C-alpha cells in the first residue's frame, strides 16, 4: 500500500484487517521481518512551507531527506540535529525520508549540544491505529499545548501512528568548522578529555572517540573566531592536536555520524546510550571495536554474530539497541531495551489509546 494523500492513509489504516509494517524509504530495517502488509509513506511528498526568515520548515513524511537538505542549503540553513544515514551500516538501499528520520528520532554528533531530532520538531500530523487524523504542535514552539504528541511521536518507530507531516525549527549554517584530532587515547582518558572540552567556553559542538582511539572535537562559527577558539582549546586540554578544516572536517564527522567504520564488516552492531561516566567500564566489558560519541554517552559496538550484549555487559543506566544482526539473532533478542514494569505499563497504555487494534508495527518495540 502506498497512499498519496493523508486521506488515503487514513482510509488504508482504518480498513486494515491485520498487522501493518510501516515503511518510509526502507533504509532503517530494524527488527524481525514478518508477514505484515507493508504500508509505504513515500507517496506523501513535498515541502508545504519553508520560511527561511522564521527558521521554519514543514514537509510531508515521505519527502526525501535529500530534498529538504537541498532546499535548506540554498538558504544556508540546516536541520540542527545532524540526522544519521544508516544505509552503509545496515547495507540497505532506498532513500531516507522525513518521516523515517522522525520515527527513529535520528540524531547525530551535534545532539550533545542542540538536542535530538525531537527537540527540533515543533509539529506533527499523523494517522493513529484507528485511522483518525491527529494534529499536534504548530509552526512555532509556543503553539505546542496539551499532550506533547510531537515529542512522543519522535522515536516511536511507527507504533503509535503513521506520520503524514512534520514541522521543524532550523539553524543557520556556520561560516566555517574545524576539528581537533588527538593521538590515540584510552577510553578513560578520552571521556575525561571530551568532558573537559565540552565544559570549556569554546563552544565544542561534537566530541567523539573514533575506532582508532582518537578523540575528535568540533567547533563551528565565524572564521575570525575559529583560529582563536581552537588554539585556546588545545592549550587548555594539553597535548598535540591535528587540525582538520572545511571538507576534511565535514567528511570525518559524516563518517562518525554514520558509523562507516563498521560498514561491510562481519558481526552484529549494537548502540548503547549511557551516562558518559559508565562508558570506559562498558567498553572494557565489550572487548571489541567501539566508537564513542556524545562525549561518551553513545557507544557503537561491533561484536561477534549472535552476541547478547545486554547479558554480556550487565545492567546499565541507559539502554542497548540491536541495530544490525542476522534474522536468527533478531528473532531471539529484542531490538530495543526491555522496559521496566512501570515504563512497560505506560507504553502499553499509550498503545492501547493510539492503536487499540495493535496493527501498527506490532512487536517491534516490545
N, C-alpha and C positions, 0 to 999 in steps of 0.2 A: 504494500500500500504506500502511495506517495501523494499525500494531499498537496494541493497548490494554494489553498486558502485556509484561513483559520476556521471558517465554517465547515469546510470539508474535513479538516482534522477533527473537529467536534463530532461530526456525524460518524466518522470511522471509529473513533474511540467508543462512542455510545453504542454502536452496533456490534462491537467486538463480542464474540461468544466464547473466547478463550484468551490465553495469555498473549501479550504483545511484547515484542522485543523492539525497544525504541532505539533508532539509529540515526545519527546525523551523517557525517562524512565517512564513517566507518574506520576512523583512524585510531580509536581507543577501544580495542576489542578485549575488554576485561570480562572475567567470569567464565563459567562453563557454557559452551554453546548448547542450545536446547532446541525444542521443536516449536517454539512460539512463532507466531506470524510476525514478520518484520514490518514495522511502520517507520518509513524514512521521512525525515523533515526537510530534505534538500529541495523540495518543491516550494518551500516558503522562503523566498529570497527577496533581497532588496534593502537598501538604506532608505528609510522613510523620512528621516530627519537628521540633518547634520548642521549644527550651528557652531562654527569654529569660535566665534566670539564668546559664546556661552560655555565652551568646552563640553559640549553635549552631543551624543550620537544615539540614534535609535535604529535598530536593524532587525529584520526578520531572522528567526532562529536558524534557518537553513542557509543563510548568506555565507559564502566562503569567507573565512577569516582574512584571506589574502586581499579580498575586495575592500574590506574595512581598513586594513593596514595601508593599502594604496591610497585610499581617499584621505586618510589621516596624514600620510606622508606628504601629500600635495600641499597641506596646510601646516607642515612642520609640527604635527601633533602625534600622539601615540596613546595606546592603552597603557595605563600606569603599571600594570602588574606583570608584564612580560610573559604572556602565556606560552607554555611548553608545547612543542610539536613532538608527539610520541611516535611518529612513523618510523624513524630509523631504529629506535629502541625496540619496538614491537614487530618490525618487519611488515607493517601494514601499508596499504596504498590509500587512495581516496584523498579527500580534501577536508582539512579542519573547518568546522563551521562555528558560527557564533553560539548556537545553542549547545553544541557539544562542549565547547570551552566552558560555558557557564555551568552545565550539568556536572562537569568534572571539577569545577572550581579551579581550573588550571591556572597555576601561578608560578612564576619563575624567580630568579635570584633577587629581583627588586622587592619581593614580598617582605623582606626583612625590614624595610623602611616604609613602603607605601601601603602595605597590606595585601590581602589576597584579592582574587577576582571579585568575590562577594563585596569587598569594601569599595569597589568602583562601580558596582551595579546599583542603579538607582530606580529601576522599574522593570517589571516583567509582565507579560501576558502568557497564560498557559491554559491548557485544557486538562482538567483533572480526570480521574478514572471513571467518572460518570458521564463524561462528555461535556461538562459545564465549562464555559469560558470564564476565566478568573483574571482580574487585573489588580496589580498592587504596585504602589510606588508611583513615580511620575518622572518628569524630566529634570527636576531639581530635588536636592536632598530633602528639603522641608516638606515635600509632598508625601513622604513615607510615613503613613499613620496606621494605627491599629496593629493587627498581626503583621509582623515583618516577614511576609512571604518572600520578599526579594532575597533576603539573606537565607531563608530556608531552602529555596529552590537551588541556590548555588551549592553544588556538591551533593545533590540528592540523586544524581545519576538516573533521572527519569523515573524514579519510583513513586513520586508524589504527583507528577503532572508532566505533560509534554509541552515544552516551551514553544511558543509561537513568535514572541518578540521580546527583545531585551534593550534596555536603555543604560547608557554608561556615562560617567563623568570621565574627562580626558585630562591629559597633561601636555604641555609643550615639550618638544624635543630639545634638550640642552645643546648648546653650541658645540662642545667637544666632550670627549670622555678619555680617561686614561686609567690604566690598570697597573698596579704594583704587584709583581710576582716574586715570591721568595724562593730560596733553595728549599729542599725537602725538609719538612718538619714532622715530628711525631704528632699523633692525634692530640695528646695533652698540650703540647706547645702550640699547635695550630689553633685549638679552641681558645687558649689564653690570648694568643695574638689577635684572633678575629674579634674577641670580646673587647680587647683594648682598643682596636681600630674603630669599632662601631661606637665606642664610648667617647671618642675624640670629637672636637668641634669641626672636623674637616669633612663632614658630610659624606662618609663612605656609604654607598647605597647597595653594595653587594659584597659579600665576604664568603669565600668558599675555599675548600681544600680539595684539589683535584686528585685523580687516581695515582698520580706520581708523587703525591705528598706535598705539593707546592701550595702555599697559601696565596690566594688571588684576591685583591682588594680593588674595587672600582670606585672612582669619583667622576662626577659629571658637573658641567657648569660652563661659565664663560671662560674663554681662552686665557684671559689675563689672570684669572684666579687659579686655574688648574696647576700651573707650574709651582706657585707658592704652596698650595694645599698638599700636593704630592711630596714636595720636599720636606714640609713640616711633618707630614705623616710618617715619612721614612725616618726622620730624626727621632720622633717620639718612640717609634717601635724598635729602632736599632736594627743592626744587621744590614746585609746587602740586598738591594731590591732592583730587579729588572723592570723597566717601564715599557708598557705596550700602549700605543695610541691608535686612534682612528679605527680603520678597518680591522687591524690586527687585534685590537682590544675587543671590538664587537664580535669577531669570529670566535675568540676564546669564550666569551660569555654565551654565545649561541650553543657552543659545544657543552658547556657546563649545564645550561638550561635544559638541553635535550638529552643529556647523559649519553652522548655519542660514543664515549669510551667503551660502553657495554654493547653497543650495536653490533650485531653479527657474531658476538661471542656466545659459545655454548653455556648453558646454565640458566637458572632462574634469576629473576631480578625482583628485589623487594625494596620498598620505600618505607622508611621509618621516620616518623615525626616525633621528636623527643625534646626534653629540656637539654640545651647545649651542654650543661654540666655532666649529663649522663653519657654524652657521645663517646668520649675516649674508652670508657669501660665497655660499651656496646661494641665498638669497633674491635676491641680485643676479643670479645666473645664470638664475633662474626668470623674473624680469622681469615678473611679473603679480601678481594679487591673492593674498595669502597670509595665513594665520593661524598664529601660533606658540603652542604650548602646552608644558607640562612645562619651563618655564624656558628654552625654545628647543630642547629635544630632540625636539619633534614639530612638523613643518611640514605644514600642509594647503595645497595649491596648486591654483588654478583656472587651467587652461591651454587653449589652443585645441584643438578636436577633432583627434584623431589624433596628438597630440604624443607623441613618445617622450621622456619627461622624463629617463629614465636616460641616454640618449645626450646630451641637452642639458646636463646638469649634470656628467657625468663620474663617476669613481669617488667613492664616499662611504664613510664609516666604518660606516654602518648599512645601511638598506635602504629601497627605494622601492616602494610598492604601488599598483597601479592600482585605485582604489576605484570610479570611475564612468567609463564610456566607452561608445561605440557598440559594437554587436556586431562590426562590422568591426575596430575597434581592439582589442577583447578577443580576437579571433581572431588578430590579428597580433602582439600583445605579451603576454608572460606577466604574469599578475596579480601574482605575487609575485617578489621579487628573485631572479634566478638564483643558485643556490648555488655556492660554490667546490667544487673537486674533493673534498676531504676531507669537507666537510659534506654534499655530494650523496651520497657513498658511505654515510655514516652514515644519512641519510634513507632511502635505498634499502634498507639493511639492516633498518631498523625496519619499513618497509612490507612487506618480504618476510616478516618474522616475524609481524606482526599481520594482514596482508592479502595472503597469498601469491597469491591468485587475482586480485588487482587489481580488485576490484569496488566499492570504496568511493571515491566521488568521484574516479575516475581522471583524471589530468591537471590537476586543479585547482591543486595546489601544485608542479607540475613533475615 
